[in-house]
């Protein structure tokens, strides 16, 4: 008896396209990557591509949105398991980048896609929403692990996000003086500015700041 062919789900097809697009962008650049090349790299037809995305720009927007969604989920899971600032930063440091989505594994691709999407005014709102989602995530993390601080969590979030993207770019340009953990080191230094005891407060069952 012949075995029935199992069709991939829509989510599986989109993930195949995300992974293939990342490889094609890396090899040919975003401008030089065609829909046909991306579909072929994914082992799919042009029809399969167009049943999921209208064009390459829509694929890129979806990749950025998926990256933010996965980032939010991973960070919230870490936050549940690690309630102090020190533990949370250590968990971030130990995170396996290989298990992340293509944009999480490749800071260069992340920046390239952001710049590509930002070049056209009509695409900027699509980039702005993931950016705001990342800011909201960081602000929520700051509130959860730092408690009451002398500064606005929203401002801290904007500052940290700008630092993260800046360190990504600096590492790509000058890796010798920009270690992999530059951003996390900076977070450690900023913990001192958030107020006394922020390293260990808000651990379950402990409402007293440790000095």
N, C-alpha and C positions, 0 to 999 in steps of 0.2 A: 504494500500500500504506500503510495507516495505521500510524503510529508507535506502538509500545507505550508505554503510560504508565509512567513510572518512579516508583515509590513512594518517598517519602523514607525514609531509614533511621531507626531508633529514636533514634540520637544526633542526627540532623538535626531530628527532631520536638521533642526535648527542648530543643535550642538555640533553636528557634523560640519555644517556650513561655517560655524564660528571657528572651529579648529582649522578647517581648510583655508578660510580667509586669512587667518593669522599667518599661516605658512606662506601663502601666496603674497601677502603684503610684505612679508619679510624678504622674500626672494625678488619681487618685482617692483616694490613700492606701491603705495595706495593708488597713485595715478595710473600706473602701468598694469594694474590688476583688472582683468575683465570678468564679467559674470560667468562667461564660458569657462575661463581658467579656474575660477573658484569652484564652480559646480563639478568640473572634472576632477579637481583635487579631492573633493569630498566623495567621489564615486557616485555622483548623482547627475541627473539630466538638467538641462536648462529649465525644463518644465517644473522640476522639483524645486529649483531655486525660486522661480517666479510664483509658485504656489505659496511661498512663505514670505517673499519680499518683492516689492515693486521694482527695486533697483539697488545698486550698490550702496547708495547713501542710506537707504532704509536699513540695510544690513548693518552698516556701521553704527547707526543709532541704536539698533537692537543689541549690538555687542556691548555698547557703553552702558545701556540700561541693565543688561544682564550682569555685567561686572559689578555695578553698584548694588544690585539685589543680592548677589552672592556675598559681596563684602559686608553688607549690613547683617546678613544672616550669620556669617562666621564671627563677626565681632560681638554680636549679641550673645551667641553661644559661649564665647570666651568670657563675656562679662558675667554671665550667670555662674560660671565655674570659678571665676577669679574676681573677687569683690574689692580687693585693694589695688591701688594704683601700681604698686611695685609688682604684685603678682600678675596683673593684667599686662604690663609692659613686658615682663619675662615671657609670658605666654605668646605675645605677639612676636617676640624675637625667635621663639622656638617653632613658630608656624612653618609648616612644610610648603614652600612656594610651589613645588611640583604638583600639588593636588589642586591648585587654584585654576581659575579660568584663564584663557590665553592672555587677557590684559593684566591679570594679576601676576602671571609668570614673566611678562615682558614689559617693564616700565617704559622702554623706548616705544613699543607699539601703542601703549596707553597714551603717551604724550602725542604721538603722531596722529592717532585717531581724533584726539581732542582738537588739535590744531586744524586738521582737515575739516572737521565738522564746523569749526568756528570761523572758517574763512568766508563762508557765505552767510549773509545776514539772516536768510530764511531758515538756516539750520541752527542758529544760535540758541533758540528756545529749547531745542532738543538736547543741547549740551547743558543748558542752564539747570534743567530739572534734576539730572543726576548729580550735578554739582551741589545743588541745594539739599538733596537727599544725603550726600556725604557730610555736609555741614550739620544737618540735623542729627545724624548718627553720632558724630563726634561730640556735639553739645550734650546729647543724652548720656554719653559715656562719662563726660566730665561731671555732670550732675550726680551720676550714680557713684562714682568712686572718689570724688573730691568733696561732695557735700556743699556746705556754705563756703563760698570763696569771696575774696575781695574784688573779683572782676566778673564780668558778664560771661557766662558759659558760651553764649553765641559768638562773642568776640574771640574767646579762646579757640572755639571751633574754626572760625575763619582764619585765625593766625596759624593753627596747627595744619590746616589743609594747605595753605599757601606754602608752609615750610616743607610739607611732605612732597608736594609737586616740585618745589625748588630743589630739594635734595636729590630727587630722581634725576632732574636735568643735570645738576652738577656732577652726579656720579657718572652719567653718560659722557660728559665732557672731560672730566678730570677724576677718574677712578682712584688714582694714586693718593689723592688727598681727601677723598670723600668715601670713607668706609661704608660697607653695606648697612651698618647699624647707625649711621649718622643721625637719621631722624629719631630713632629710639633713644639715642644718647641725649638729643636735644629735649625730648620729652622728660627724661630724668632730671635734667637741669631745671626745666620749667616747673617741676613738682615743688621745688623750693620756693617758687614765687606764688604758688597757689595758697599758701598759708601753712602754719605749723600743723603737723600731724596728718597731712593729706596722704602720705604714703601708706598709712595703715588704718585710716578710719573707714567706717561703713562696712567692716567685716561683720558677717552674721553674728549677732550676740554681743557685739562690741560697739557701743556708741561713744566711747571715749577715745579721743585722739591720742595716739602714742607719740611721746616726745623723745 
